[in-house]
């Protein structure tokens, strides 16, 4: 039984909880394995509509656990190192990004290193004022290698990526909000309720539409403007033929009719 990762389900929301507070939720091999198993389940079960990743304790996570396995035994081969990264972290973080369901991460405290790379692959990042963010890999002679540069550059631009990666500076929750790294900062008192309400709103959104929206946004981000609009047209042509779209339009028209009659 994996006690470092807890999971529970409620009303279509699949919670994954880091539960290693005595180690600042440092990401162990056991936690990475538990995350991988949970993602597979989330992807396969249609009743699970939204994944919420959060943590117990003061830290969201201090990052990947520093031990003898922090880097691969490459025997001088750079190819071995690239394979290690792809199999250990890239596959999991890419899966979060590719799952056609929303993944929300909630930071109640500091989020560093590999945990920030994990969070950058999620669709929504929410936090409290106690959260802070850093990519300190340069201090151990390495660079963020699992999206910490590539994803952060897309989200916050090269200006702030240099600040976090090259200078190894730490930024506050409010700074993270101002540069687009997080979507919202909630007070400690309202955090749990606001995060849950946000996830509930996502659950209520049309299932097929959310999946296609996520895919369309990802494609459009890396395409030119004309090709991006082509993707939008293709996506809507798929949605227009579905029963979900027709039912929602009909419900909208009925609400409008009812309002006109009551006014």
N, C-alpha and C positions, 0 to 999 in steps of 0.2 A: 504494500500500500504506500502510495506517494503522499507523505504528510507535508512536503514542501510546496505542493500545489493542491489547492482545494477547488472543487467545482460544485456548482449548484445551478438549478434551473428554476425559473419562475416566469410564467406568462410570456414565454417566447424568448426571454433573456437568459443567455448562458453566461454565468459568471465564472471567471477564472481568477483565483486569488493567490498571490504569492504569500507564502506562509513560512518565512524564515527570518522573522524579525530580529532574532538574536544575532544574525549575521548581516543585518541591514538588507535582507532579501537579495544578497549577492547571488547571481545566477549560476547555479551548480549544474552539472551534467544531468542530475535527476530532475531539476526544474525545466531544463531545455527539453528533456525527453517527455515530461508531463505536458508541456506546452504543445509539443508536436502531436501527441495523442489527442489532446483536447481539440486542436484545430481540425484534425481528421474527422472527429465526431461532429463538430459544428458544421463542417462542409457537407456532411452526408445526411444529417437529420433535418428535414424540411421544417419541422415544428420549432426548431431553434432559429430565431429570426435575427437576433443581435447578439454579438459577443461583447462582454464587458470585462476588461482586464484591470484588476486593481490589486491592492496589497494591504496586508496587515502590518502595523507597526509604524515607526517614525519615518522610515525611508520607503519610497516606492521601490527603489533598488539602487544599490551602489554600483551596479554593473556586473560584468562577468567576473566570477570568483578568480582571484589571483592565486594560482597554484602551479604545479609543474605542468599541468595540461593547458595553461593559458595560451601556449603556442605549439604548433605541431613539431614532431621530430622529422625534419625534412632531409637530414643527411646532406645538406648543401643543395637540395633540389628546390628551385622556386616553384616548379610544377606541383610538387607535393603540397606546398603551402597553399597554393590556389585551390587544389582539390579539397583540402581540409576546410578552408573557409566555406566553400560551396556546400559541402555536405553537413557542416556543423551548424551554420547560422543562415547562410543565404537561402537555402531551401525553405526554412521555416518562415523567415521574414518575407520572402517572395510570396509564399502561400497566403499569408495574411493580406498582402496587397492584392492578390489575384482572386481570393474568394469573393464571389458575387453576393456578399452580404456585408452589412456594416459592422466594423470592429471599432469599439470605443475603448480608450484607455484613460484611466482616472488616476492622477498623481496627487496623493495626499502629502507627499514629502519629496525630498531630493530624488532626482532621476539622472543617473550618470552612465557614461560609457555605453556598453552593450544594451542596457535597458533603454537608453535614449534612442539607440538605433532601432530597437524593437518598436518603440513608440512611434517613430517616424514612418513606419510601415503601416500603422493603423490609420483609419479614416478620420477619426475625431480624437482630439487630445484635450482633456479638461483637467483643471487643477485647482488647488487652494493656494493662498499666498505663501504657505510654507514650502511649496515646491521650488526647486531650483534645478538648473540644468548645466551639465558640463560634459566634455569629451576629453578626458585626461590621458588618452592613450600615448600621447607624445612623451609623457613622463616615464614610460617604460620602453621607450625606443620604438614605438609603433604608431600607426595611423588607424583611425576608425576604418574598419575594413568590411563592414556589413551594412552599408547604407548611410553611415554617419556623415560621409562626404557627399555621395551622389544624391541621396534623398534630401539632405539638409540644404544643399545648394538649390534644388528645385523649390523648396518650401520657403527658405529665408534668404536665398541669394548668396553669392560668393563673399560679400562684405562681412556678414555675420558668421559664415562658415569659417573664414580666416580667424575671426575672434575666438571661436570655440576650439578649433582644431590646432591652429598654429600657435596661438598665444595660450591655449589651454585655460582660458578665462571661464569663470562661472557666471551665469546670468540668472536673474530673479524671475519669479513668475510674471511680474508686470513687464519686464523686458521681453520675456518669451512671448507674451501676448502682443506687444508692440511690433515684433518682427514676424509675426505669423506662425510661430512655432506651436503655440496652443490656440485653441478657439475661444476659450472662456476661462475666467478665474472666478471661483465662487468662494465666499467666506467659509471658514471651517465649520461654522454652525449649520449652514445650509447645504454644504457640499454633497452629502449622501443623498439628500432628497432631490436636489437639482440634477445630479447625475442620473438618478433613477428615472426621474420625469423625462429627461432627454432620451434615455433608452426606450422608454415606453412610447414616446412620440415616433421613434423610428420603427418600432414594432407595428404601429398602426398604419404606417405608410404601405402602399401597394408593394407586394412581394417582388413581382417581376420587374416593376419599375425601378426599385432601388438597385437591384442587381445590374440592370442595363445602364442605369445612371453611373454607377461606379465604373463600369467597363468603359463607357463613353468618355468620362472625365479623364481616365488614365490614357486612353488613346489620343484624345485631343490635346493633352498636355505636351506630347512629343511630336505633334504634327504641325504643319503650317496652317495658316488660317483657313485656306480653301479646303484642305483635306479634313480639317477639324469640322467644318460645316457639313462635309459629306458624311462624316461619322454621325453627326446629329440627325441628318436626314434619314440615314439607314436605321438608326435606333428608333426614331419616331414611326417610320414605316412599319416596323415590327410591332410596336405598341398599338398603333391604330387598328390593327387587325385582330387584336385580342379582346376577349370578353370583359376583362378588367377595365380597360379604357372605356368601353361602351357603357358599362354599369356606372362608372364614376361620373361620366358626362350626364347620364340620365338622372342620377341622384342630385347633381348640381342644378340641373334645370328644374327639378321638382322643388328644391329649396328656394330657388329664385321665384317660382310661381307662388309658393306659399307665402313668401314675404310680400309680394305684390298684393295678394288678396288680403293680407292682414293690415296693410298700410292704408 
